[in-house]
Amino acid sequence: KRGISSTEAQKAAEAYPKSLERETAKELARTRWAKLEKVEPKKRKKRLYDFLINRGFNHELSREIVMQLETKTNEDF
């Protein structure tokens, strides 16, 4: 839509290190999880998952991070 071909966009996405993507997602999730502290647990998980998906993280990574935050404290994560 913005003048970048889909092949160029795909190449750029593949070149992005997965470890950096994971760390970025975790940092965003930690911050958002803390902001949602007063929300009931089910809604909190859903909102965090939606937050990560809306920022372009894949479903598997988003689900994994939500599950980790649900079971661990921020210090362990």
Residue pairs with C-beta under 8 A, 6 or more apart in sequence:
21 57
21 61
22 61
25 52
25 57
25 61
25 62
25 65
26 65
26 77
28 51
28 52
28 55
29 48
29 51
29 52
29 65
29 66
29 69
30 69
30 74
30 77
32 47
32 48
32 51
33 44
33 48
33 69
33 74
34 74
36 44
36 47
36 48
37 44
39 47
41 70
45 66
45 70
48 65
48 66
48 69
49 62
49 63
49 66
52 61
52 62
52 65
52 66
53 59
53 62
68 77
69 77
